[in-house]
């Protein structure tokens, strides 16, 4: 049976029809952690809408046209079509492995996109919104091609900053024409470009100025976006050049041989093309989402660098061609790592695939969610804070609730939850939070939602700590009380995982298997009673800083074979030592760090554990956490030895270790680290910091002995 009434779900009458898109990744490079901020943000919002019962579709595509792709394909010696097909497969694998739940992932180089681009252009042309005139452009005489804006570099005409892009200045933020650049040069060949005339096609953007002023100030944009656009209105809208000359990889403009649509014309149309492709496969009514009288909602999630295209050109094109405009365009900031721009030399320009080779994707999903707001703020991925927050919040708070309570229920009560609610006030507080959290999710205030969820988790953990079921279980007269306490703990863990399901879909799926119950948003007010759960298995492992360091090292090593020199460590002012509170982990070690998933004996037998003697220990210059250990594996200190870098500096001084026996993993594959080769691993216990103890065998053990 179940007690407590369920909250109302979305009815058929008020079910919303929602189409959601992300900006299209460009098809000439890999997905990195900057891309993933947007796609994770969008996916969380989409998953929330689906949980609420709304008819929600999520589409995207590769942006597959333009000069950069043409030149990259030439460099690789393949056709552009072959190159973009391979990139699309790579992007789809990466997004899938980060659990981005697209309903369709397409390409702008598609029949659907070509048809829509030509249709929209023809309608704009027929309605008098396309103009032609001859312009002078920068031309590369060595490559025989007109140069796109970003293929020109030179001195900014406004602030005189050197080596700036041909259309905008990173230093002062000014925008300008490539012909205004001082001392221009071709990025393609290095040649000095020359001016050359060509007839171009323009979209008459100024004709839509009043409509755009009304739309941009009507609530469809964030306040920061609307304010920025007002500056562009003040400086005056200009006709938009939508054509490019051959050679160019893209769609040819109808009735204009040798002229191609500029990539930014057909890129946003790719949202329509991808959705049309989905509609054909799933029998969805395309017109009900895109025509002017549509009652559906259309949302674009984008980066702040492409506001201009999505908030001026795109709605004007749609208006001029008879299609509906977006309900809202949501912009986000950029990702920085450790307080600075992503850097290849520092290993902080991290590809999605490199991350996946070292870390659980749900760690990143949670960390981004915990820091996201509905404003256009940059988000800093501080790697040390990343590890601490995931370990503290997800492992130490949320999963800790289940690991503390589950074994009592399965071992003592045959997996059955109690019929009695031990603390109704606490149950009501946690289960009634769903409506407030739904509002935060809807408004994209994910960071606030995560903070409120973790505050609830703290209260549940405090309840369990005060009740101490591990003490009560020793008293035969207290068995029912233990079942009641742990049953409530399991139920409130279930409620918290309902709230976290949009962020952590895989952890939620594992939770559903454990609880033998589907996590539905409308079930957040439900308490499971007289319900059988399954045996608890570890749901999430702690983040290991060694894996984070390995990821950044791998990012340095993946720079196309370039060697990355280590910078000499700069002298820093002495700073206060960070105090790590391990009291909870020391009081309840198993709760803080649950037992890992079950393995077979054959798996364990592969690990060769040996007694080793520490014959030398020393600090590692430039390393905050490592000691270098030299370990002897036989009684002769000059016999077989291994070098191991161990993260135990916070707990030991080198002189305390020399001469001691310990236990090491002797058959671990050597690992190249920044400071040298590590040839094994010593075993230690404890939550970390000063609370760390290496294994010391009893007297009589000798170096080289096998640990069985």
N, C-alpha and C positions, 0 to 999 in steps of 0.2 A: 504494500500500500504506500501511498504518498500523502504527506500532510502539507498544509499551507496551499493557498490558492495560487495558480500560475498567473503571471501578468498577461495582459491581452496581447495577442500577436497581431500582425498587420492583416487586416481583412482584405478580401478580394476587392471590395469597394474602394478602399483607400490605398491599395498597393501602388507604389510608385514605379514608373518605367524610367530606367536610368541607363544612359550610355556614358562610359568613362574611358578616357584615353590618357596615355602618357605621351610625352614628346618622343619623336621617332629617333632612335639611335642611328648615327651615321654608319654606313656599311663599309668603313675602311679601317676599322680597328676593334679591339676587344672591349668588352664591358668592364668598367672599373668601379671602385667604390663610390665615385661621384655619381655615375649613372644610377647606382643602386639606391641612393637616397630617394630619388624621385619614384622609382618603381616600387620600392618597399612602402613608401608613404601611400601611394595610390592603392596598392594591393590591400593594405590594412583597411582603408576606407571602403574598398569594394567588398571585401570579406564581411565587414560589418553590415553593409547594406544587404547582402545576401542573407546573413543571419537574421536580419529584421524582416525577411520575407519579401523584399522588394525585387521586382523583375530587373535584374542588373546584368549588363554586358560590359566586358572589359576587353578592349582591342588595342592593338599597337601594330607596328610594322617597322621594317628597316627603311631608312631614308637612303635610297640607292642610286641617286643621280648626282651629276655634277662633275666638274673638272677634276677635283681631287681623286675621285674614284677612277676616272678615265686614266689619269697619270699613274696611279698606283697599279692598275692592271697592266699598263704598258711596262712598268718597272718589273713586275712579276712574270711577264711574258705569257699572260693569259687573257682571255676575253673579259670585259667587264661583267658580262652575265655569269661567267663561271666564278669570278671572284666574289660577287655579291651573294651568290648561292651558298658558297662555303662560309662566308661571314654570317649569313642569316642562320645557318645550322648551328654555328658556334654560339651566337647570341641566344638562340632558343634553348640550347642546353644549359647555358649559364642561368638564364632567368628561371627555367624549370627547377634547377637545383637550389635556387634561393626561394622556391615556392611562390613565385609570382604567377597568379592564377589567371592568365589570359584566356579568354574564350577564343581568341584568334590572334595569331601573330603572322602578319603578311609582309608584303614588300611594296614599295611605291613603284617598282618596275613590274607592273601587273596590268592585265587587260582591264580590270575594273578601274584602276587609277587612271589609265590612259583615257578610258571612255569619259570619266567624270571631268578630267582636266580639259578635254576638248569641249565637252558640253558647257562647262562653266565659262570657258573662254568665248565660245560662240555666242552665248547669251549676253555676256558682257559686251562683246563686239556689236551685237545686234542692238543693244540698248545704248550704244554710243559711248561706252566707258573705256574703249581701247583707242589709244592715239599712237601715231607714228611720227618719228622725226629722226633726223640724222644727228649723231653725236660723235664726238672725238673720244676715243678710248686708248688706254695704254696697250701697246701691242709688243709682244716679244719677237724681235726679228730673227732670233736664232731658232725658236721653236715654231714660228709661223702660226701664232695663236694670240687672240685677245686674252688679256689677263684678268681673271676674276679679282675682286677687291682683295681677298685674303692672299692672293699670290703676288701682291705688291708689298714691299717693305720700304720704309724710308723714315724721314724725320717728320714728326707731327707739325702741321702748319699752324697750330694754335699755341702749343707750349714748347715746341722745338725739341721735344724728347726724341731721341734717336731709336732706330730699329723698331718702329711701331707698325701696326698693320695698316693696310691700304684704305681701310674704311673707318677705323676708330682707334683711339689712343687709350691704352691701358693706364697711362700715367695720369691724364687729366680728364678722361671720359668723353672727350669731344668726338663727334662724328663728322665725316667729311667725304668728299669724292676722292678717288685715287689720283685723279689729275691734279689735286691740290697738294699732294705729298711732295715734300722737298727731297731732292736727291733720290728719286725712286730707283728700285732695282727689282728685277724679276726673281721671284723665289724659285722658279722652275729652272732657269739656266744661269742666273746671276747677271744676265745682260742688262744694259740700261734700256728700258722700254722707250718706244717712240709713240707719238700720237698718230692714230689712224682713224678715218671716218667710217661709220657703219650706220645703216638704218636700224633703229630699234623700236620695239613695241612697248607701250606704257599703259599701265592701269591708272585711270584718272581718280586717284584717291581723294583729292580735294572736293570732288563732287559729293562725297559722303560725310563731309565734316560735321554737319549738324547732327546727323544720325549717330555718328561716332561719339560726339560730345554727350548726347543723351544716354547712349548705351554705357559708356565708360563711367559715368557718374550715377548710374541707376542701380547700383548694388551688385553688378555682375563681377566686379573686380575688388581685390583687397584695396584698402585705403591708400597704401603706399604705391600701388600700381596706378591708381587713378590720379594721384598727385603727380607722378612721373609723367604720365601721358599729357597732363595739362601743360607741362613745359613744352612738349612737342607741338601742341596746338598753338601755343603762343608764338613759337618760332615759324609756324606755318607748315601745313601739310604739302608734300610735293608729290608729283606724279611718280609712280613706281615702275622702274624698268623691269619688265617681266620676260625679256628675251635675251638669249645668248647666241653667239655665232658658232658655226662649226669650226673646228672639231669640238664636239660636246657629247657627253653621254646623257641622254634624256629623251623626252618626247618632242618630236618636231611639231611646230605650230601649224595648225591647219592653213593651207593655202599660202604658206610662207617658206618655200624651199630654203634649206640651209639655216633656218632660224629655229631655235629650240626654247622650250619653256625653261626659264630660270628655276633652279631646284626648289627655291622657296615658294614658287607658285604651286607645284604639284605635291610638295611635302605635306602640308596640312590637309590637302585633298585626300592624302593617304589614309586619314581617319575614315573618310567615307568609303574608300576603296576596300579597306580591311573589313569594315562592317558589312558592306555589300557582299563580300566573299563569305562571311559568316552567315548572312541571311540566306544565301543560296543553299548552304549546307544544312541549316537548321530550320528552314521554312519560317523565317522571321519577317515581319512586314517592315521593310526598309523605310518606306515613305512615312510611316507613323512616327519615326524618330527624326526625320530630316526635313520634311516639308514645313512651310511657314506656319501652318495651323497645328503643328505637333503639340501634344500635351505631355510629351516625354521630356526628361531632363537630360541635358548634355553638358558634361564637365570635362575640361582639359586641365591636366596637371603638367606644369612646365617649369623650367629653370628661369631665373630672373633675367638671364641674358637674351631670351627670345620673346620678351614681353611685346616688343614693337610689332613683330610679325603676327602674333596671336591676338593682339588687342586692337589693332588698326587694320592691317591688310586683310586678315582672314575674315573678320565679321563684315567688312565692306564687300569683299568678294562674294560672300554668301548672300548678303542683302541684294547685290546687283544681279545675282543669278537666280533669285527667287527661292533661296533656301533659308531655313531658320538659323538664328545666331546661337552661340553657346549660352547656356544658363549661367555658367560662371567659368572663369579661367583662374586657376589657383597657381600662384608662383611660389617657389621656394628659393632659398639661398644656396650657396656653394658649400661643399665639404672641405674643411681643412683637417689636417692630421697633426696632432700634437701642437696645435696653435699656429701652424704655418701652411702655406700652399702645399699640395701634394708634391713630393719631390722624388725623382727617380734616384738621385744620388744617395738620399737618406733611406731609401727603401719604403717610402710612404706613398708612392704612386702605386697602388696595389690593385692588380686586376682581380676581377671577380673569381676567376678560376684559381689564381694563386691563393686567395683567401680560402676557397673551398677545399684546397689540398691540405689545409692546416687546421681549420676551425669549423665549428657547427654554424650553418647559416642563420639559425635562429638566435644565436648570440647577437649578430649584427642587426637583425630585425628588431630585437628588443631594445638594443642600445639606441638605434635611430628613433624608435617610437618614444623612448624615455626623454629624448631631447627635442622632439619636433613640436612646433607651435603652428598656429595658422597665419603667422606673419612671415615676411620674406627675410628671415634671419639666416646667416651662415651657421652651419652646424660643425662643431669641432669634435672630431673623433680622437679623443685622447686615449691612447692604447692602454695606459696603466689604469685609468679610470674605467675604461671599457671592461677590463678583466675584473676589477673590484666590484663594479656595479652588477655585472651578470652574476658573479659568485655570491654577492650579498643578497640581491633581490630574488633572483630566480632559484638558485640552489639553497641559499641560507634562509630564505623566507618562505617562498611559495611551495617548492617541492619538499622542503623540510617538514611542512605540516603533514603531508602524506606519509613520509618516511617515518615520522615519529609515531603515527597512529596505526598504520596499516598492519604491522606485524601482530599487534595485540588482537585485532579483529580477526585476522586469518588463523592465527595459532590457537587462540583461546575460545573464539566464538564461531568457529566454522565459517568465517567470512561473512557473517550476517550482521548488518547494521541494526542498531537498537530501534525500538519503537518509541523511545522517549527522547525528547529534546532537553538536554541538560541545562542549557542557558538560553532561554528564549530571547532575551534582550540582545545578546550577541548575535544570535541567528538573524533576528530582525534587522540589526544594523548592517550586516554584510549583505543579506539578500535584498534589502530595500535600496541599495546603492545603484542598482542597475539602471534606473531611469536617469539619474544624474550622469552616470558614465556614458549612457547612450547619447546624451546631449553633447558631451565632450567629444565623443567619436564623430558624431555628425558634424561638428564644427571644426574638426581636424585638430583639436587640442589634445593630441596624443600624450604629450609630456605630462599634462595635468592629470589625465586619466591614469597613467602609470603610477604617478605619485599617490593618488587616492587608493588605487588597488594595493600598493605596497603598505600603505598605512593600515588598511584592513588586515593584510597578512600579519603585520606586527601585532595587532590586537588578538588575532587567533593564536599566534605563537605564545603570546603572553598568557592567554587563557590556559593553554596546555602546560606551560611551565609552572604556573601557579597550582594547577590541579595535580601535577606529577603522577600521571598514570603508571609510570615505571616503578614508583614506590607503592602505590595502592594495590598493584597486581599481586604483591607479596601477601596481602591480607585476603584470605578466602571469603571474608564477609563483604569485601568491597568489589567483587567481580562485576556486578551489574553497573556500579558506578564507573568502572573502567570502560565498560562497553558503551555507556552513554557518552562519556567524555570523548572517546576516540571516534565514535560514530559522528558526533557533531564536528569534530576536527576534519574528518573525511568529507563530510557534506560541505563544509565551508571552503575546503580546498577545491571541491567540485565547482562551487559558485565562482571562486576566483578564477578558475580555469575557463569558465564560460566567458568571463570578462576579458580574459587574455587570448581567447581563441582567434580573433582576427590578426593578432600579432604573432602568435606561436601555433600555427596550424598543426605541425607535426607533434609537438608536445601535447597538444589537445587531443590528437588522435590516439597517442599512447595512453593518455588519461582515460579516454573513453573505453579502451580495452581493459584497463585496470578496474574501472568502476562498473563495467558492464552496463554502460548508459551513454546515450548520445547527448552531447553538450549543445543545447539549443538556447538561444537568447531568451525565449519566452519561459524557459525553465529556471531562470535565475532566482525566482522566489520559491522554488520547490525544495523541500527537504526529503531526501530518500529515507524511508523507514522500512524496517523488515526487508531489506534489500541485500542481496548477496553480491559481494565484490570478489574480484580475482586476486591471486597472489601478487603482492607488490614487487616490481622490479625497478631498479634504478631508472629514473626518467630522464635525468640530465646530469652530465659530468661537469665538474668545475673547469673554468678556463685556466689553462696553464700558460704562464708568461713565457715559458720556453717555446711553446708553439707560436706565440705571437712574435717572438724574436726570430724564430725560424722563418716565419712568413715574411717579415721585413728583409731578412737576409736573402730569401729567395727572390724578392722583388728587386733587390740590387743585382742579383745574378742573372736576371732575365732581360737585361738591357741590350739584347742583340749582340752578346759577346763582349760588350765593353767592360773593362775592369773599373771598379769603383774604388778609389783610394779612400782609406779611412782618414778622416780629419783628426789632427792631434787634439786630444781633449783640452778644452780651454779651462783655465783656472777659474773656479767659481767661488763665490763667497760661501763661507760655512752657513749651512742652513739647519734649521731645527730638524731633528730626526723625526720622521713620521711615526706616530704611535698607532700600532695596529691592535684593535681590540679583538682578541681571540677568546674572550671569556665564554661566549656561547658555544663555540666549537669545542673548547676544553671540557665544558660541563656536559655536553651531549655530542661526542665525536661522531657517532653513527648517524645522528640526525643531521648534523652539519655536512657530512660527506657520506651519502648513502652507498651501500654495497653495489658494486658494478654488476652488469648483466651476467648471468650464469655462463660459465665456460665448461668445456669437457676436459677430462684429465689429459687427453692428448695435447690440448692447447697448452696446459700448464707444463707438461713434460718437455716442451720445446725450450723453455727458459732454463738456462744453465746458471744457477746461483752458486757462487764460490766465496769462501772465506778469503779476505785480502788484508794485507798489512799496509797501513798508511806509512810509507817510508819518507814521504816529503809532502808538505802542504805549504802553499804560499798564496798571497794576494795576486790578483790579476789586474794589471794596470788598465784603467779605463772601464773596468767592469764593476757595477754597483753591487751585484749579488753573488758573484762567482768566486770560488776558491779553486786553485789548480791542485789536484791531488795526484801523487805518483803512488801507485798501488803495486805491491809485490804479490804474485800469485804462487810463490813457493817459499820455503823457509830460507832460501838464499836470496838476500836482498838484491843481489846482482843478477839474479836469474830473470824469469819472465816478469815484465812489469807492464802496467797499463797507465796511460794518462787519462784522467777524467776531470772534466769541469763540472763542479757541483754547486748548485744554488743554495749554499748553506752559510754564506758569509755573515748573515744577520745573527746567526746563532753560535758561531764558533770563531775563535781566533786560530790561526794556523798552528801555533805552538801547542794548542790543546789537543791537536789531532795526531801529531807525529808519534809513531810507535804503536798506535791503537790498532786493534783488529776491527774489521767491519764486514758487511756482506755486500757483494756487488753482482750485477748482471754481467756475466763474463762473455756471453755470446751475442751481445747487442751490436748491430752493425755500426761501425765507426761513423761519426757525424762531424762534418766540417763546420767549425764555428769561426766566428770572427777572430778569436784569439788562438786558434789552433785546432787540432783534431781531438775529439773526445771519444775514447775507446771503450766506453762502458757506462755504467750507472751505479752509484751507491744507493743503498736503501735507507730511507729515513721516514720517520712518522711525525705527525703534528700538523696543525693548520697553517704554519708559516711564521715568518718574522723570527722573533727570538724563541718562539715555541716550536722548536724543531729538534729532533733527536735522531742521530744516525744509529743504525743497528750495531750493537756490540755483542758478539757471541761470548758465551761463558768460557772460563779457563779450560784449557785442554784442546780447544779448536786450533787448528794449524792452517796457515796460508795455503791455499790450493784445495782444501777440502770442499767437497760438493755438499751443498745444502739441500736436503731432501724433505 
